[in-house]
C-alpha cells in the first residue's frame, strides 16, 4: 500500500519538521529492520572470521569448540575484543577460556553500554 503522491510529500515535510524541531533523525520501521539485518550479517561475518583465524592459529578442535561459543555472543564489541585476544593468547585453551568467560559474563548483553573488560 502506498500513500497518494500529494500526501507523501506532506508526510515527508512533516517528518522533516519534526526532525528539525527535535534535532533528531526519524528512523522508519523499514530502516530499523534493515539496520538490524545488517548488524546480524556483520556479526555472523565476524564470528566466521574468528573461527577461521582460530582454526589457522590453534587448529580444528579449538575452532570447532569456539564456534559453538561464538554463536552465543551478541555484542559486537565482545567479538572485537576476542579477536584481539586471539592474537595475544599463545594457547588455544587460554583463548577458549576467554571466550567461555564472555559467554558466561554479564558484559555481553546486546546493546549494553559501557566498556567491557579485556578478553585475555
URUR-V882078 format. One record per residue. N is the residue number from 0. D_CENTER is the distance of its C-alpha to the mean C-alpha in Angstrom with 2 decimals. Layout:
BEGIN
n | d_center
N | D_CENTER
N | D_CENTER
END
This chain:
BEGIN
n | d_center
0 | 32.66
1 | 32.98
2 | 34.57
3 | 37.88
4 | 37.62
5 | 39.48
6 | 37.24
7 | 34.11
8 | 35.37
9 | 36.15
10 | 32.72
11 | 31.03
12 | 33.55
13 | 32.90
14 | 29.13
15 | 29.83
16 | 32.28
17 | 29.87
18 | 27.17
19 | 29.89
20 | 31.37
21 | 28.17
22 | 26.73
23 | 23.51
24 | 22.17
25 | 22.28
26 | 19.29
27 | 20.61
28 | 19.40
29 | 19.06
30 | 16.93
31 | 14.59
32 | 14.46
33 | 13.89
34 | 11.01
35 | 9.35
36 | 10.41
37 | 9.28
38 | 5.59
39 | 6.46
40 | 8.54
41 | 6.54
42 | 4.56
43 | 8.23
44 | 9.74
45 | 8.37
46 | 9.61
47 | 12.71
48 | 13.34
49 | 13.29
50 | 15.61
51 | 17.82
52 | 18.16
53 | 18.96
54 | 21.51
55 | 23.05
56 | 23.30
57 | 24.12
58 | 25.20
59 | 24.54
60 | 24.89
61 | 22.17
62 | 19.78
63 | 20.58
64 | 20.33
65 | 16.95
66 | 15.59
67 | 16.46
68 | 14.78
69 | 11.51
70 | 11.31
71 | 11.44
72 | 8.56
73 | 6.03
74 | 4.97
75 | 3.32
76 | 7.02
77 | 8.40
78 | 7.71
79 | 9.15
80 | 11.94
81 | 12.72
82 | 13.21
83 | 15.64
84 | 17.27
85 | 17.81
86 | 19.90
87 | 21.70
88 | 22.58
89 | 25.82
90 | 25.66
91 | 23.31
92 | 24.27
93 | 23.32
94 | 19.81
95 | 19.55
96 | 20.80
97 | 18.03
98 | 15.41
99 | 17.51
100 | 17.80
101 | 14.08
102 | 14.12
103 | 17.29
104 | 16.47
105 | 15.88
106 | 13.41
107 | 10.41
108 | 10.75
109 | 8.02
110 | 8.63
111 | 11.19
112 | 12.96
113 | 14.85
114 | 14.65
115 | 14.03
116 | 16.84
117 | 17.12
118 | 16.24
119 | 19.59
END
